[in-house]
């Protein structure tokens, strides 16, 4: 049986609220102010640049900022972003999480860099610049729950995390979980993994704006134009064809186009494809009015609830105060289709909430048996069909094309580290801070996926 809803929105009447719920977040995002009136420039005399970054989201902005911090000298770095309002950008529509709970050392390392960046690195790069570097980080942790079948994997992952330096990831048996999280029902749970520090969630919009503004203050140009095609010469990208008909010549091109990174590589012609496609992910915000479950045994989850990932794949976390929470889940494989364009995010799959998320959450946190759905939205997810890991490095067939996309839901938290790594490749010719060689394009050429077991 499905739990009943409170606040006048029962499962049967959710359809009446869909137009409002699906549109509420979209209207909020569309109403956000553009970064800075004079900051995003339209094309004028620009005809050539040294580095062209295609995509001004968190990855592109991070690459731009780290390049600028390394010292541009006489180099001209330009970021091309089709929509400076970021109305449909992926990062602001995400859960905003950061964790070190991965199974691959490289992914742990990226998030270690990321948490240091959120706490102090961004502030250092913003010194002397009129930029707000506070990203509202809430150090509430991640809580991963495993069934008896998944216990061994959670333990193996924990060993990797500790070896990489994330010693604050603690394994907890059901008794410890009940003591630490009294709202949690541990039926069917064999083990939990909790990040006691350096994990949690933050404001993606604040991070994007801070990196973007700091990069511009250091000399990077942001142009509000889509890249529609490339001019190729001798296997290299010679020019970028923009939406207004202009052509800009570039020495190096960075593909930070996110969900459309695969299409960007297709524009190079007959080259090794990039297996990155756009897919839709839906988010829901709900309110819990009651203080405890109907049987009185489980209190309402607290306002500092960690981002909790159930063994079913459904996840939720607190959102601010007064009993509000965000939640989501990946769709079933048979329902996880590629999207052609951004129009897909205008439609939210409310059946996913009604049939999958809500029942799973009410079973795991019984006080969520009665909730009120307040809003919902969807965003595009840059899905790497090979192994759901990012691709970073030079394209094997296009020697002046740098790839930085395909992060499959981890782009926000990995953006700082990826930006640093790409900037080092471009300015130093190799990795210095974080070695991302394992994420290179050669694995795609060999069709050899790199397995990450912490994909949700």
C-alpha positions as CSV (number, residue, x, y, z in Angstrom):
1,X,0.0,0.0,0.0
2,X,1.2,3.5,-0.8
3,X,1.4,6.1,2.0
4,X,-1.3,8.7,2.1
5,X,-0.4,12.4,1.7
6,X,-1.3,15.3,4.0
7,X,-1.9,18.9,3.2
8,X,-4.7,18.2,0.7
9,X,-2.4,16.5,-1.9
10,X,-3.2,12.8,-1.9
11,X,-1.8,10.4,-4.5
12,X,-5.0,10.5,-6.5
13,X,-5.1,14.3,-6.7
14,X,-1.4,14.9,-7.7
15,X,-2.4,15.2,-11.3
16,X,-4.3,18.4,-10.5
17,X,-1.1,19.9,-9.1
18,X,1.3,18.9,-11.9
19,X,1.2,22.0,-14.0
20,X,2.0,24.2,-10.9
21,X,4.6,21.8,-9.5
22,X,6.5,21.2,-12.7
23,X,6.5,24.9,-13.6
24,X,7.3,26.4,-10.2
25,X,11.0,25.6,-10.2
26,X,11.4,26.5,-13.9
27,X,9.9,29.9,-13.3
28,X,12.2,30.4,-10.3
29,X,15.2,29.5,-12.4
30,X,14.1,31.7,-15.3
31,X,13.6,34.7,-13.0
32,X,17.2,34.5,-11.6
33,X,19.2,37.6,-12.6
34,X,21.9,37.3,-15.2
35,X,25.3,37.1,-13.6
36,X,26.4,40.7,-14.2
37,X,25.0,43.1,-16.8
38,X,28.4,43.8,-18.4
39,X,30.0,40.5,-17.7
40,X,28.6,38.3,-20.5
41,X,29.5,40.0,-23.7
42,X,28.0,39.7,-27.1
43,X,30.2,39.2,-30.1
44,X,31.8,42.4,-31.4
45,X,35.3,42.3,-32.7
46,X,36.2,38.8,-31.5
47,X,37.6,36.8,-34.3
48,X,40.3,34.8,-32.7
49,X,41.3,33.3,-29.3
50,X,43.9,31.0,-27.8
51,X,41.5,28.8,-25.8
52,X,37.8,28.4,-26.6
53,X,35.8,26.7,-23.9
54,X,32.5,25.4,-25.2
55,X,30.0,25.4,-22.3
56,X,29.9,27.9,-19.4
57,X,28.5,25.7,-16.8
58,X,30.3,24.5,-13.7
59,X,33.0,22.5,-15.6
60,X,33.6,25.3,-18.1
61,X,33.6,28.0,-15.5
62,X,36.1,26.0,-13.3
63,X,38.4,25.4,-16.3
64,X,38.3,29.1,-17.0
65,X,39.0,30.1,-13.4
66,X,41.9,27.7,-12.9
67,X,43.4,28.8,-16.2
68,X,43.1,32.4,-15.2
69,X,44.6,31.7,-11.8
70,X,47.6,30.0,-13.5
71,X,48.2,33.3,-15.4
72,X,46.9,34.1,-18.8
73,X,49.7,36.3,-19.9
74,X,48.9,37.4,-23.5
75,X,46.6,34.4,-24.0
76,X,42.9,35.1,-24.8
77,X,40.5,32.6,-23.1
78,X,36.9,32.8,-24.2
79,X,33.9,30.8,-22.9
80,X,31.0,30.3,-25.2
81,X,27.7,29.7,-23.4
82,X,24.4,29.7,-25.2
83,X,22.3,31.0,-22.3
84,X,23.8,33.3,-19.8
85,X,20.7,33.1,-17.6
86,X,21.4,29.3,-17.1
87,X,17.6,28.8,-17.0
88,X,18.0,25.1,-17.9
89,X,21.6,24.4,-16.8
90,X,22.1,21.1,-15.1
91,X,24.0,22.2,-11.9
92,X,21.3,24.6,-10.5
93,X,18.8,21.8,-10.9
94,X,20.8,19.2,-9.0
95,X,20.8,18.1,-5.4
96,X,24.0,20.0,-4.8
97,X,25.8,17.2,-3.1
98,X,29.5,16.4,-2.5
99,X,30.8,13.1,-1.2
100,X,34.0,11.1,-1.1
101,X,32.1,7.8,-0.9
102,X,33.3,6.3,-4.2
103,X,35.0,3.1,-5.2
104,X,37.6,4.5,-7.6
105,X,40.5,6.3,-6.0
106,X,40.4,9.0,-8.7
107,X,36.8,9.9,-7.9
108,X,37.7,10.1,-4.2
109,X,40.6,12.4,-5.1
110,X,38.4,14.6,-7.2
111,X,36.0,15.1,-4.3
112,X,38.8,15.6,-1.8
113,X,40.0,18.5,-4.0
114,X,36.3,19.6,-4.3
115,X,35.7,19.9,-0.6
116,X,38.9,21.8,0.0
117,X,37.9,24.1,-2.8
118,X,34.5,24.7,-1.3
119,X,36.0,25.4,2.2
120,X,39.0,27.5,1.2
121,X,40.3,27.1,-2.4
122,X,37.5,29.2,-3.9
123,X,38.1,32.0,-1.4
124,X,41.8,32.0,-2.3
125,X,41.1,32.3,-6.0
126,X,38.6,35.1,-5.3
127,X,41.0,37.2,-3.3
128,X,41.2,40.7,-4.5
129,X,38.0,40.2,-6.5
130,X,34.5,41.5,-5.6
131,X,33.0,38.0,-5.5
132,X,30.9,36.3,-2.9
133,X,32.7,32.9,-2.3
134,X,30.2,31.6,0.2
135,X,28.5,28.6,-1.4
136,X,26.3,27.8,1.7
137,X,27.9,24.4,2.4
138,X,26.0,22.3,4.8
139,X,28.3,19.7,6.3
140,X,25.5,17.2,7.0
141,X,27.1,14.2,5.4
142,X,26.1,11.4,3.1
143,X,24.5,8.2,4.4
144,X,24.6,5.2,2.2
145,X,22.6,2.1,3.2
146,X,23.3,-1.5,2.1
147,X,21.3,-4.7,2.3
148,X,23.2,-7.9,3.3
149,X,23.9,-8.5,-0.4
150,X,25.5,-5.1,-0.7
151,X,27.4,-5.1,2.6
152,X,30.7,-6.4,1.2
153,X,30.8,-3.8,-1.5
154,X,30.3,-1.0,1.1
155,X,33.1,-2.4,3.1
156,X,35.5,-2.6,0.1
157,X,34.6,0.9,-0.9
158,X,35.3,2.1,2.6
159,X,38.8,0.7,2.5
160,X,39.4,2.5,-0.8
161,X,38.1,5.8,0.7
162,X,40.3,5.5,3.8
163,X,43.4,4.6,1.7
164,X,42.8,7.8,-0.3
165,X,42.6,9.9,2.8
166,X,38.9,10.1,3.5
167,X,39.2,8.7,7.0
168,X,36.0,10.3,8.2
169,X,33.8,7.8,6.4
170,X,32.4,5.6,9.1
171,X,30.7,2.2,8.8
172,X,27.8,1.8,11.1
173,X,25.8,-1.3,12.0
174,X,22.0,-1.2,12.4
175,X,22.2,-0.5,16.1
176,X,24.6,2.4,15.6
177,X,22.4,3.8,12.8
178,X,19.3,3.7,15.0
179,X,21.2,5.6,17.8
180,X,22.5,8.2,15.4
181,X,19.4,8.6,13.2
182,X,16.3,7.7,15.3
183,X,14.1,8.5,12.3
184,X,15.6,5.7,10.3
185,X,14.0,2.3,10.0
186,X,16.8,-0.3,9.5
187,X,14.6,-3.2,8.4
188,X,16.6,-5.0,5.7
189,X,19.7,-2.8,6.3
190,X,22.9,-4.7,7.1
191,X,25.3,-1.7,7.1
192,X,25.5,2.0,6.7
193,X,28.3,4.3,5.6
194,X,28.2,7.8,6.9
195,X,30.5,10.8,6.1
196,X,31.0,12.4,9.5
197,X,32.7,15.5,8.0
198,X,33.6,16.9,4.6
199,X,30.4,15.7,2.9
200,X,27.0,17.3,2.5
201,X,25.4,19.7,0.1
202,X,25.7,23.3,-1.0
203,X,24.2,26.0,-3.4
204,X,25.2,25.0,-7.0
205,X,24.1,28.5,-8.3
206,X,26.4,30.2,-5.8
207,X,29.4,28.1,-6.9
208,X,28.7,28.7,-10.6
209,X,28.4,32.4,-10.1
210,X,31.5,32.7,-8.0
211,X,33.7,30.8,-10.4
212,X,32.3,32.6,-13.4
213,X,32.6,36.1,-11.9
214,X,36.1,35.4,-10.6
215,X,37.3,34.1,-14.0
216,X,35.9,37.2,-15.7
217,X,37.6,39.5,-13.2
218,X,40.9,37.7,-14.1
219,X,40.5,38.4,-17.8
220,X,38.4,35.5,-19.2
221,X,35.7,36.5,-21.6
222,X,32.2,35.0,-21.6
223,X,30.3,35.2,-24.9
224,X,26.6,34.4,-25.0
225,X,26.5,32.5,-28.2
226,X,25.9,28.8,-29.1
227,X,28.5,26.9,-31.1
228,X,26.8,25.4,-34.1
229,X,29.7,23.8,-35.9
230,X,33.4,23.6,-36.5
231,X,35.8,24.3,-39.4
232,X,38.3,21.5,-39.6
233,X,41.7,21.6,-41.2
234,X,44.2,18.7,-41.1
235,X,42.2,17.0,-38.4
236,X,42.3,20.0,-36.1
237,X,39.5,22.4,-35.2
238,X,40.3,25.7,-37.0
239,X,37.2,27.7,-36.3
240,X,34.0,27.8,-34.3
241,X,30.8,28.7,-36.1
242,X,28.5,30.6,-33.8
243,X,24.8,31.0,-33.7
244,X,24.9,34.6,-35.1
245,X,26.8,33.4,-38.1
246,X,30.3,34.6,-37.0
247,X,33.4,32.4,-37.1
248,X,36.0,32.5,-34.3
249,X,39.4,30.9,-34.8
250,X,40.8,29.0,-31.8
251,X,44.1,27.4,-31.0
252,X,42.7,25.0,-28.5
253,X,39.0,24.0,-27.9
254,X,37.8,22.6,-24.6
255,X,34.6,20.6,-24.8
256,X,32.7,21.4,-21.5
257,X,29.3,21.1,-23.2
258,X,28.0,18.7,-20.5
259,X,25.0,16.6,-21.7
260,X,25.6,17.7,-25.3
261,X,29.3,16.9,-25.2
262,X,28.8,13.9,-27.5
263,X,27.1,16.1,-30.1
264,X,30.0,18.5,-29.9
265,X,32.4,15.8,-30.9
266,X,30.1,14.7,-33.8
267,X,30.6,18.2,-35.2
268,X,34.3,17.3,-35.9
269,X,33.2,14.7,-38.5
270,X,34.4,11.1,-38.8
271,X,36.2,10.8,-35.5
272,X,36.1,8.5,-32.5
273,X,32.7,9.3,-30.9
274,X,32.2,10.4,-27.3
275,X,29.6,8.2,-25.6
276,X,27.9,11.0,-23.7
277,X,24.2,11.6,-24.1
278,X,21.6,13.8,-22.4
279,X,19.2,12.0,-20.1
280,X,16.5,13.4,-17.8
281,X,16.6,13.4,-14.0
282,X,13.7,14.6,-11.8
283,X,13.7,16.3,-8.4
284,X,10.9,16.8,-5.9
285,X,10.6,19.0,-2.9
286,X,8.1,18.0,-0.2
287,X,7.1,19.1,3.3
288,X,6.5,16.9,6.3
289,X,4.1,18.5,8.8
290,X,3.8,15.7,11.4
291,X,6.4,15.3,14.1
292,X,6.5,11.5,14.0
293,X,5.1,8.5,12.3
294,X,1.5,7.5,13.0
295,X,2.6,4.7,15.4
296,X,4.8,7.2,17.3
297,X,7.9,5.1,16.9
298,X,9.9,7.2,14.4
299,X,10.4,11.0,14.7
300,X,10.4,13.2,11.6
301,X,13.9,13.4,10.0
302,X,15.8,16.4,11.3
303,X,16.7,19.6,9.5
304,X,20.3,18.4,9.3
305,X,19.4,15.1,7.7
306,X,22.3,13.8,5.5
307,X,21.8,13.1,1.9
308,X,20.5,9.6,2.5
309,X,20.7,7.0,-0.3
310,X,18.5,4.0,0.3
311,X,19.4,0.5,-1.0
312,X,16.5,1.0,-3.5
313,X,18.3,3.9,-5.1
314,X,15.9,6.5,-3.8
315,X,17.5,9.4,-2.0
316,X,16.5,12.4,0.0
317,X,18.0,15.2,2.1
318,X,16.8,18.1,4.2
319,X,16.3,21.4,2.4
320,X,16.6,24.4,4.8
321,X,14.4,24.1,7.8
322,X,10.8,23.6,8.9
323,X,10.5,20.0,7.6
324,X,11.3,20.4,3.9
325,X,13.2,17.8,1.9
326,X,14.5,17.2,-1.6
327,X,14.3,13.7,-3.1
328,X,14.9,11.8,-6.3
329,X,15.8,8.5,-7.9
330,X,17.3,7.3,-11.2
331,X,14.6,6.0,-13.6
332,X,14.4,2.3,-14.4
333,X,16.8,1.4,-17.3
334,X,13.9,0.7,-19.6
335,X,12.6,4.2,-18.9
336,X,15.9,6.1,-19.1
337,X,15.8,7.5,-22.6
338,X,18.2,9.9,-24.4
339,X,16.8,13.4,-24.8
340,X,17.1,15.4,-28.0
341,X,17.1,18.8,-26.4
342,X,16.3,20.9,-23.4
343,X,12.5,20.7,-23.9
344,X,12.6,17.3,-22.1
345,X,13.1,19.1,-18.8
346,X,9.8,20.9,-19.1
347,X,8.0,17.6,-18.2
348,X,8.4,16.0,-14.8
349,X,7.7,12.3,-14.3
350,X,5.4,12.4,-11.3
351,X,4.7,8.7,-11.5
352,X,8.3,8.2,-10.5
353,X,7.6,10.1,-7.3
354,X,4.3,8.3,-6.6
355,X,5.3,4.8,-7.5
356,X,9.0,4.6,-6.6
357,X,10.4,7.4,-4.4
358,X,7.6,8.0,-1.9
359,X,7.0,4.4,-1.0
360,X,10.7,3.7,-0.6
361,X,11.2,6.8,1.6
362,X,8.2,6.1,3.7
363,X,9.5,2.6,4.4
364,X,12.9,3.8,5.3
365,X,11.8,6.9,7.3
366,X,8.2,6.1,8.5
367,X,7.4,9.7,9.4
368,X,7.4,10.4,5.7
369,X,4.2,8.4,5.3
370,X,2.3,11.7,5.2
371,X,3.8,14.5,3.1
372,X,2.9,17.4,0.9
373,X,4.6,17.7,-2.5
374,X,5.4,21.3,-3.0
375,X,7.4,21.5,-6.2
376,X,9.2,19.5,-8.8
377,X,11.5,20.0,-11.7
378,X,13.8,18.2,-14.1
379,X,17.3,18.7,-15.4
380,X,19.6,17.1,-18.0
381,X,22.2,14.5,-16.9
382,X,25.3,14.0,-18.9
383,X,25.3,10.2,-19.1
384,X,28.4,8.4,-20.2
385,X,27.1,5.2,-21.7
386,X,30.4,3.4,-21.4
387,X,31.0,3.5,-17.7
388,X,29.2,6.6,-16.1
389,X,32.6,8.2,-15.4
390,X,33.9,11.5,-16.6
391,X,36.1,11.8,-19.7
392,X,39.1,14.1,-19.4
393,X,41.9,14.5,-21.9
394,X,42.9,15.1,-25.5
395,X,40.7,13.6,-28.2
396,X,42.8,11.0,-30.1
397,X,41.8,12.2,-33.5
398,X,41.5,15.9,-33.0
399,X,44.8,17.0,-31.4
400,X,43.6,20.5,-30.3
401,X,40.3,19.3,-28.7
402,X,40.3,18.8,-24.9
403,X,37.4,16.8,-23.5
404,X,36.0,17.5,-20.0
405,X,32.5,16.0,-19.8
406,X,30.5,12.9,-19.2
407,X,30.5,13.0,-15.4
408,X,27.2,11.3,-15.0
409,X,25.7,13.1,-12.1
410,X,29.1,14.0,-10.4
411,X,30.0,17.0,-12.5
412,X,29.1,19.6,-9.9
413,X,31.2,18.1,-7.1
414,X,34.0,17.2,-9.4
415,X,34.1,20.5,-11.3
416,X,36.7,22.1,-9.1
417,X,39.2,19.2,-9.5
418,X,38.5,18.8,-13.2
419,X,39.0,22.5,-13.8
420,X,42.4,22.3,-12.0
421,X,43.4,19.2,-14.0
422,X,42.5,20.6,-17.4
423,X,44.2,23.8,-16.6
424,X,47.4,21.9,-15.8
425,X,47.1,19.9,-19.0
426,X,46.8,23.1,-21.0
427,X,49.4,25.2,-19.2
428,X,51.9,22.6,-18.0
429,X,51.4,19.8,-20.5
430,X,50.6,17.2,-17.8
431,X,48.9,16.6,-14.5
432,X,50.4,17.9,-11.3
433,X,47.7,18.1,-8.6
434,X,45.4,15.2,-9.6
435,X,46.3,12.5,-12.1
436,X,43.2,11.9,-14.2
437,X,44.9,9.6,-16.7
438,X,42.5,6.7,-15.9
439,X,39.6,8.9,-17.2
440,X,41.3,9.5,-20.5
441,X,39.9,8.9,-24.0
442,X,42.0,5.9,-24.6
443,X,39.6,3.7,-22.6
444,X,36.9,4.7,-25.0
445,X,39.0,3.7,-28.0
446,X,39.7,0.3,-26.4
447,X,36.1,0.0,-25.2
448,X,37.3,-0.8,-21.7
449,X,35.0,0.8,-19.1
450,X,36.4,1.9,-15.7
451,X,34.0,0.6,-13.1
452,X,32.7,2.9,-10.4
453,X,30.4,1.1,-7.9
454,X,29.2,4.3,-6.3
455,X,26.8,5.4,-9.1
456,X,23.3,6.3,-7.9
